[in-house]
Structures are given as structure tokens and as C-alpha cells.
């Protein structure tokens, strides 16, 4: 009898030790100091099946745990950082990478994830500063916009370069609003005649109204007015944040918002207007709430709030990890919490669809932007934010928003 009892205790101890060891090896993540070698060698963090990780349910009855959510966020951050270490990727998307890490580090409620994002972004921002010591004398409008974006992102991490900023301020007035924004918001609404970059030869300088590429003569795709408008909104947001006027001011672009309403586009594989409408609305929210630092009152943007609530499920139906994160991120800004069924459904989708390398989205996609950006949005959708109360990036636009909302409520 004693021998049987000892054997039982030994088996129990061995099983418990194995569980503890497995839990540690599957939850430990690389710190930034170790990520350099991981990124350069192409090694991936090994992930155990999430069903074997024990912890506290996200909510009563949830099949996922808080520990799984936290781990998924950290794995996503590690994936983005590994891709940012690739020189070609950082050359093409450096400012966007830095902004990604900044917005997450500034908004995260979780201190561990917040600290990790800050260290990753600071390291990349320092590299960007070293690689961009001055503004080229022949910089065109596109390059000036990109450098302004990078400068603002680096300054967000406290890396100010006054001489570089002054060079940008001197260079920016050389070009007009149409050069930066593709239209002049001082004189016209968002246009519907701006051709997209040529799919065949990559030409991006075809004049407005062009239906055929002037270089290769192939047919061009025309951008929707929503797409043109929210690009302009982002550009002027960056310019006004950093004190560098890029053709116009944020309010000059925002004032055309009523012309984009009502939002009638429906989901369709052949209709880009729905997707551009989604991203236009989410970027209204982002640029108004300083990228998830402030809550927004739904009363200020009632049509936008309703559109987001109505269409979130479409992102899940389409298996679109990128769009889903923007829905969730902006709805949280309007006050939705983990108690809301929409947010819960999005979180469960993400926790069930993370790739083995820590990313979300199509693992076979060759464009790295379409790998790290869905991952950024998934991290945002899974995260709790440390809101700074209700507020606006540009308080002066509040009266304008209130006037529009009041006008909508009148019979």
C-alpha cells in the first residue's frame, strides 16, 4: 500500500513539473535586446496550442483567457519588431513602424506591453534619425510628407532635431495643396477623378482625370473620394501636429466631412467604396482622438458611430484582420468595452486566428505592409487602453462637430 502511494505521489509530481515547465517555455517572449538576432536569423518564436494555457477567462464563459490575450499581444509586437529590423522594410515603411510603436506605447493600459512597445519604437526612431540627418535640397512633395511623418514620429519619442524641423518648414512651402493632398481643400471637395498608381508600371504621376497610364497605356483605377480624403486628413494631421503646413490645415480637410455623408456603400467584392468608407471613418476617429488616447462622444459623430456598429461583423465574415481591428479600436473610443458582444466577438476571432509567427492576416502576402499592419490592428483590437478622458486632438474643431450633429438632429 505504501509503495502504491509513493508511486502515485511521484506520478503527480512529475505531471505537475511538466505543466509548470510547459507553461514557462510557451509564455516566455523575447525581449527587445534578443530580438535583433531573432530578426536577422529568421527564427520564429515557437507557440504551443492555446487550449493548453491555463488562466483566467476573459469573461464568464469565454473559451479564452486573459493570459492568452496578453501573450497574443506580446507575440504580435515581437512580430512587428522583427519585420522592422529588416532593412528593406524599414527603408520603405520606417515612419509608419515608429508611429505604430508610439501609438501603442502611449495608449496601452498594460504596463508590460506598453514598455515593450516604447523600447522597440525608441530604438527604431534613433536609427531613423541617424539615417535622415537633413532634408535633401531636391526633396519633392512626397518625400517632404514622408520626412514630416518620420520627424513627428521620432519627436513623439522625445527625439527632437530642431535643425531638421526648420529645414522641413522651409522646404514645405515650395509645393501646393494639390502636390501634397491631390486636391485643394480650400477650393474644392474631395474629388472622384484621382487615378491610383498604375498596376502595371507603377507610375504615380498620372494627371487627374486620366483613365489610361501616360507611361504604359494600361487602364488606370480611379480612387474613391473617401480614399483621397482620408489620406489628406492624415497628412494634415501630421503637419499640424508638428507645425509644418503640408498644403493645407487639418480643419480645411475635415470641413468636407458632411459631403461624404450619408454612408450608403454596401459590402461588395467589386466595390472599393465600402472599404474606403470604413477607413475614412476610422481615421476621422484616430485623428480626432490622437490615435486612441482620448475617448470621443458618440453624439459628436452619430452617423460614423452607427456605421461602425452596424458593419463590424462584415470584417469577421470577410476574414479581414486589418479592418476588424480598426472597427474595434474606434468603437472602444466611443465607449464600447469588453462587456459588449461586438468587442467580445472580435477578440475571440483574433485569439482563434493568430498565425504561428505571431502575426495576423495572410501569411503568404509578399507586401510586408499587409503583414505588419493587420497585426498592428489586431494588437489594438485585443488591448485595453489607458484613456485620458474625453478630448480632441484639435479642440478648436469641437464647435464644428457640434454644429453638424445639431443639424442632423433637427427634423
C-alpha positions in Angstrom: 0.0 0.0 0.0 2.8 2.4 0.9 4.6 1.6 -2.4 1.4 2.4 -4.4 1.0 5.7 -2.5 4.7 6.7 -3.2 4.2 5.8 -6.9 1.1 7.9 -7.1 2.8 10.9 -5.5 5.8 10.5 -7.9 3.5 10.5 -10.9 1.6 13.5 -9.6 4.8 15.5 -9.0 6.2 14.6 -12.5 3.0 15.7 -14.2 2.9 19.0 -12.2 6.5 19.7 -13.1 5.9 19.1 -16.7 2.9 21.5 -16.7 4.9 24.2 -15.0 7.8 23.8 -17.4 5.5 23.8 -20.4 3.7 26.9 -19.2 7.0 28.8 -18.8 8.5 27.8 -22.2 5.3 28.7 -24.0 4.8 32.1 -22.4 8.3 33.5 -22.3 8.8 36.0 -25.1 12.0 37.6 -26.5 12.9 40.9 -25.0 14.0 43.7 -27.5 17.7 43.1 -26.7 17.2 39.5 -28.0 15.0 40.4 -31.0 17.9 41.6 -33.2 19.4 38.2 -33.5 15.9 36.7 -33.9 15.0 39.1 -36.7 18.3 38.7 -38.6 18.3 34.9 -38.4 14.7 34.5 -39.3 13.9 32.3 -36.3 10.3 32.2 -35.1 9.0 32.1 -31.6 7.5 28.6 -31.0 3.9 28.7 -29.8 2.1 26.0 -28.0 -1.6 25.3 -28.7 -3.6 28.0 -26.8 -6.0 25.5 -25.4 -3.3 24.2 -23.1 -2.6 27.5 -21.4 -4.4 27.9 -18.2 -5.6 31.2 -16.7 -8.5 33.5 -16.0 -11.3 33.6 -18.6 -11.7 36.9 -20.4 -15.3 37.0 -19.3 -17.6 34.3 -17.8 -18.0 31.5 -20.3 -15.2 32.7 -22.6 -13.1 29.9 -24.2 -10.0 32.2 -24.0 -8.1 33.6 -21.0 -6.6 36.9 -20.0 -3.2 35.2 -20.1 -3.7 34.2 -23.7 -4.8 37.7 -24.7 -1.7 39.2 -23.1 0.6 36.6 -24.7 -1.0 37.2 -28.1 -0.4 40.9 -27.9 3.3 40.4 -26.9 3.8 37.9 -29.7 2.3 40.4 -32.2 4.6 43.1 -31.0 7.6 40.8 -31.4 6.5 40.0 -35.0 6.2 43.7 -36.0 9.6 44.4 -34.5 11.2 41.5 -36.3 9.9 42.8 -39.6 11.0 46.4 -38.7 14.6 45.1 -38.3 14.7 44.1 -42.0 16.5 46.9 -43.7 14.3 47.0 -46.8 11.1 47.0 -44.7 12.4 49.9 -42.6 13.5 51.8 -45.6 10.1 51.6 -47.2 7.9 52.0 -44.0 10.2 53.4 -41.3 7.9 56.3 -40.2 4.9 54.1 -40.1 6.7 51.5 -37.9 7.8 54.1 -35.5 4.3 55.6 -35.3 2.9 52.1 -34.7 5.1 51.6 -31.7 4.5 55.1 -30.4 0.7 54.9 -30.6 0.6 51.6 -28.8 3.1 52.7 -26.2 1.2 55.8 -25.5 -2.2 54.2 -25.3 -1.7 50.7 -23.8 -3.1 50.1 -20.3 -0.9 47.0 -19.8 2.4 48.2 -18.5 4.5 45.3 -19.8 3.2 45.7 -23.4 3.4 49.5 -23.1 7.1 49.3 -22.0 8.0 46.8 -24.7 6.4 48.9 -27.5 8.2 52.0 -26.2 11.6 50.3 -26.2 11.0 49.0 -29.7 9.9 52.3 -31.1 12.6 54.3 -29.4 15.3 52.0 -30.9 13.8 52.3 -34.4 13.3 56.1 -34.0 17.0 56.6 -33.1 18.0 54.7 -36.2 15.7 56.8 -38.4 17.3 59.9 -37.0 20.7 58.7 -37.8 19.7 57.8 -41.4 17.9 61.1 -42.0 20.3 63.9 -40.8 18.9 66.5 -43.2 16.2 67.3 -45.8 17.6 66.8 -49.3 17.7 70.0 -51.3 15.7 68.4 -54.2 13.0 66.8 -52.0 9.6 66.7 -53.7 6.3 66.9 -52.0 6.0 63.2 -51.4 9.4 63.0 -49.7 8.7 66.1 -47.6 5.5 64.5 -46.4 7.3 61.3 -45.6 10.1 63.1 -43.7 7.5 65.2 -41.8 5.8 61.9 -40.8 9.1 60.4 -39.6 10.1 63.6 -37.8 6.8 63.7 -36.0 7.0 60.0 -35.0 10.6 60.5 -33.7 9.6 63.6 -31.8 6.8 61.6 -30.2 9.6 59.5 -28.6 11.3 62.7 -27.4 14.0 62.7 -30.2 13.8 66.3 -31.3 16.0 67.7 -34.0 15.3 71.5 -34.3 17.5 72.0 -37.4 15.8 69.2 -39.2 12.4 70.6 -38.3 13.4 74.0 -39.6 14.6 72.5 -42.9 11.2 70.9 -43.3 9.4 74.2 -42.5 11.5 76.0 -45.2 11.0 73.2 -47.8 7.3 72.6 -47.3 6.0 75.9 -48.9 7.7 75.1 -52.2 4.7 73.0 -53.0 0.9 73.5 -53.1 -2.0 71.6 -51.6 -2.6 69.6 -54.8 1.0 68.4 -54.6 0.6 67.1 -51.0 -3.1 66.1 -50.9 -4.0 65.6 -54.6 -6.7 68.3 -54.3 -7.1 71.7 -52.8 -9.5 71.6 -49.8 -9.6 75.4 -49.7 -11.4 75.4 -53.0 -12.9 72.0 -53.8 -14.5 68.9 -52.1 -12.8 65.5 -52.2 -12.6 64.6 -55.9 -13.6 61.4 -57.7 -11.1 61.8 -60.6 -7.8 60.9 -59.0 -6.1 57.9 -60.6 -4.4 55.3 -58.5 -0.8 54.2 -59.0 -0.6 52.2 -62.2 -0.9 48.4 -61.5 1.4 47.6 -64.4 4.4 50.1 -64.4 3.9 51.8 -61.0 3.6 55.3 -62.4 2.1 57.5 -59.7 2.1 60.9 -61.5 -0.8 60.5 -63.9 -2.9 63.7 -64.0 -6.3 63.9 -62.5 -9.0 62.6 -64.8 -6.6 60.2 -66.6 -8.1 56.8 -67.4 -5.0 55.4 -69.2 -1.4 55.5 -67.9 0.7 58.0 -69.7 3.7 55.7 -69.5 2.5 52.2 -70.3 -1.0 53.0 -71.7 -2.7 50.5 -69.4 -6.1 51.2 -67.9 -6.0 53.0 -64.5 -8.1 52.5 -61.4 -9.7 55.7 -60.1 -9.5 56.2 -56.3 -12.7 56.9 -54.4 -13.2 60.3 -52.9 -13.2 58.7 -49.4 -9.7 57.3 -50.1 -8.4 60.6 -51.3 -10.0 62.5 -48.4 -8.7 60.3 -45.5 -5.2 60.4 -46.9 -5.4 64.2 -46.9 -6.8 64.0 -43.3 -3.8 62.0 -42.1 -1.3 64.2 -43.9 -2.7 67.5 -42.5 -3.0 65.9 -39.0 0.7 65.1 -39.1 1.6 68.6 -40.5 -0.5 70.5 -37.9 0.8 68.3 -35.0 4.4 69.2 -36.0 3.9 72.8 -37.0 4.7 72.1 -40.7 2.0 73.1 -43.1 1.6 70.5 -45.8 -0.5 72.3 -48.4 -3.4 73.0 -46.0 -4.6 72.5 -42.4 -6.5 69.7 -40.8 -9.7 71.8 -40.4 -9.5 72.6 -44.1 -9.9 68.9 -44.9 -12.2 68.0 -42.0 -14.8 70.6 -43.1 -15.7 68.4 -46.1 -16.9 65.6 -43.9 -20.6 66.4 -44.4 -20.1 66.0 -48.1 -19.2 62.3 -47.6 -22.4 61.6 -45.7 -24.6 59.6 -45.7 -22.6 56.4 -45.9 -24.5 54.2 -48.3 -21.8 51.9 -49.5 -22.5 48.2 -49.0 -20.0 45.3 -48.7 -19.1 44.0 -52.2 -16.1 42.3 -53.7 -16.2 44.6 -56.6 -16.9 47.9 -54.8 -13.9 49.5 -53.1 -16.1 52.3 -51.8 -17.3 50.3 -48.7 -13.7 49.6 -47.6 -12.6 53.2 -48.2 -15.6 54.4 -46.3 -14.6 52.2 -43.3 -11.0 53.5 -43.3 -12.2 57.1 -43.8 -14.4 56.8 -40.7 -11.8 55.1 -38.6 -9.3 57.8 -39.5 -11.7 60.5 -38.6 -11.7 58.9 -35.1 -8.0 58.3 -35.0 -7.0 61.9 -36.0 -9.6 63.3 -33.6 -8.7 61.2 -30.6 -4.9 61.3 -31.1 -4.8 57.7 -32.0 -6.6 56.1 -29.1 -5.5 58.5 -26.4 -8.9 60.2 -25.9 -12.5 58.9 -25.7 -15.0 60.5 -28.1 -18.6 61.2 -27.5 -20.8 59.3 -30.0 -23.0 62.4 -30.1 -20.3 64.3 -32.0 -20.1 61.7 -34.8 -23.5 59.8 -34.7 -23.5 58.6 -38.3 -20.0 57.3 -38.0 -20.7 55.6 -34.7 -23.7 53.9 -36.2 -21.9 52.8 -39.3 -19.1 51.1 -37.2 -21.6 49.3 -35.0 -23.6 48.1 -38.0 -20.7 46.8 -40.1 -18.1 45.3 -37.7 -19.4 41.7 -38.3 -18.6 42.2 -42.0 -14.9 42.3 -41.2 -15.2 38.9 -39.5 -17.2 37.4 -42.3 -14.6 38.6 -44.8 -11.8 37.3 -42.5 -10.2 40.8 -42.7 -8.0 41.1 -39.6 -6.9 44.6 -40.6 -10.3 46.1 -41.0 -11.7 44.4 -37.9 -9.0 46.0 -35.7 -9.9 49.4 -36.9 -13.6 48.8 -36.2 -12.8 47.6 -32.6 -10.3 50.3 -31.9 -12.6 53.1 -32.8 -15.7 51.6 -31.2 -13.7 51.4 -28.0 -13.1 55.1 -28.3 -16.8 55.7 -28.4 -17.2 53.8 -25.2 -17.8 50.2 -26.1 -16.0 47.8 -23.7 -15.2 44.1 -23.4 -18.7 43.7 -22.0 -20.1 44.5 -25.4 -20.9 41.4 -27.6 -19.3 43.1 -30.7 -16.0 43.6 -28.9 -16.1 40.1 -27.5 -16.7 38.6 -30.9 -13.8 40.5 -32.4 -11.4 39.4 -29.5 -12.4 35.8 -29.9 -11.8 36.0 -33.6 -8.3 37.3 -33.1 -7.3 34.8 -30.4 -8.5 32.0 -32.7 -6.7 33.2 -35.8 -3.2 34.3 -34.8 -0.5 32.9 -37.0 2.3 30.7 -35.7 4.8 33.6 -36.2 2.7 36.0 -34.1 1.1 37.8 -37.0 -2.4 38.1 -38.2 -3.6 38.1 -41.8 -2.4 36.3 -44.9 1.0 34.6 -44.1 1.8 34.3 -47.8 1.3 38.0 -48.5 4.5 39.4 -50.1 3.9 43.1 -49.2 5.3 43.5 -45.7 2.9 46.4 -45.1 0.0 43.9 -45.5 1.7 41.7 -42.9 2.5 44.1 -40.1 -0.4 46.5 -40.4 -3.1 43.8 -39.8 -1.0 42.7 -36.9 -0.9 46.3 -35.5 -4.7 46.5 -35.8 -5.2 43.1 -34.2 -3.0 44.2 -31.2 -5.1 47.3 -30.9 -8.3 45.3 -31.1 -7.2 43.0 -28.3 -5.8 45.7 -26.0 -7.3 47.7 -23.1 -6.4 51.4 -23.4 -5.5 53.9 -20.7 -7.9 56.6 -21.9 -7.1 60.2 -20.8 -10.8 61.0 -20.6 -12.8 62.7 -23.3 -10.9 65.1 -25.5 -9.9 66.1 -29.1 -6.5 66.3 -30.8 -7.6 69.7 -32.1 -10.1 71.2 -29.5 -10.9 74.0 -31.9 -12.9 71.6 -34.1 -15.4 70.7 -31.4 -17.8 73.5 -32.2 -17.9 72.5 -35.8 -18.6 68.9 -34.9 -21.4 70.0 -32.5 -23.0 72.2 -35.2 -23.1 69.3 -37.7 -24.5 66.9 -35.0 -27.2 69.5 -34.1 -28.1 70.0 -37.7 -28.6 66.2 -38.1 -30.9 66.0 -35.1 -33.3 68.7 -36.5 -36.5 67.4 -38.2 
